[in-house]
Amino acid sequence: MTPTILIVGATGNTGKYVISNLAKLLEGSQYRILGLTRSLDSPTCKRLAAIPQVEMLEKDWTEIDAAWLEDQSVVKAFVAPHNLTHHFYDESDLLVAMLNANVQYVVKLSTMLEFIGPANPVFYGRAHWAIENLLGQPEFEGLHWTSLRPNVFTNAYLGPVAEWIKKFRETGQQDRLDLVPAADVPVSLIDPADIGRAAAALLALEDPSPHNKACYVLRGADDVTGRDIVTLVEEEIGAKVSEVEFKSTAMIDALAAYGICPDKAIPSIKAGCDFVWAGQATSYGTPTAQEILALAPPKVTAKEGLKRLLEGAE
């Protein structure tokens, strides 16, 4: 069967960009790109399925075993796991299956550098630390891997801002603008498109072994403060923003309200904001890894990212 590159989370924030970029890089090659999705009927899935060399399959990645990977001839993979409380169980189970199925190389999506550690207050930072340490054990020598440690996603902080702008354009009325960043503390926002380009560049390498066991930091193309974001909003709406709350955690509270995370996980997620508000999530201290800058440097600025969100760009 045709050697296959598996994309877990193919229609998610980063997966769709991994597929579109990888297909360009591997055009005319022997590889099949197999994307997993929850629904074959989604517009994103249909768009990806139309790309040559790409196949889409409706399958829950947490149910993958070694036999299925062997049957699909998977030789490389991109894994974008969820950040729920059972993350470690699900991702480690998948990686063990990949090891046993003799998958050659995996690019995994981790989380921002400042969250990763055994005693970090952010629970999913501890989970990603555990996964990276699991992969570094001698038992996993047969599975080459690279871990990408992206900073705050553009859509995490600017997605609600784009929705605020859309509502204003529809109604002409302003609600309070809630922003997670502090007013004057910079943060580097990285667009999922840039993460996808980096992952695709790694997966397309004929010999990715120089990147084996590497953990690469990915910062955004620029840094912005809360006030910078207000300026971007005012440029888009052609008016002054009447009320702003900086360092707002309303977006995080909504995770529990909508049943995405349990109530007990919310303080842990909010703890991540402390790193951002302390100025630790910038490109100044720990910049994007040189290896990523050489392969696929981040290009999308915060301003461009906001415009992409307003346009619904994919």
C-alpha angles and dihedrals in degrees: 000000000000113000107256136211109207120212113199110200092021097169096039132100096291106012096073090055092047090055098045093048095041091052090056093047093048098039109150094008128126094256129109115207111215118194124194120215140169092228131028088196097065116111091236091053093049091049092051093045089058092062114100114255091018124115124180124210130188103229139134106240092209088068096056117121134181094263092056092048091051092047090053092046092234111183101161134021146187115214122196103175128192119256096226123131092266093052097116094053094049099043096041090050090054093047092050088052090050091050091051092046091054095242105177105212139010130191108200128193112230129170137263117308095242092060097052117099143092095258100033114135091226105088097208090050088060090048093053089047089054093048093050090049091048090054090049094060121107091246089068097052089113093061116068115206147173125202119210115208106196124188123233111323116245092230092051092064101022100037092080089044091056090050090050090053092048091051092049091051090052099044107019087226126118125220119189110288108232114202126182095207121083117252098253106014115100124230128186111231116198121204118230088232090064092048090050092051091051094049091047092050090054094046092049093057113112088214113026093168093110086066096048113132090004123143110201125196115219118197125178130264091260144000126247137185127215090260090052089056091050088054090052090051093049090050089053097047099034092229142082118272105242101202131019133177113200121199089028118168096187090113091057093047087055090063089070094038090057094043095247094124131015118255092248091061095056097081089051092053091046089054087069089066090065090066091051094046090049090059096249096123098071135110090239100074104036110009129196111297114268090233090060092045088055094048106034117347117202111263109170113096123205090256092052091044091055091050090050090053091049091050094044089236121185 
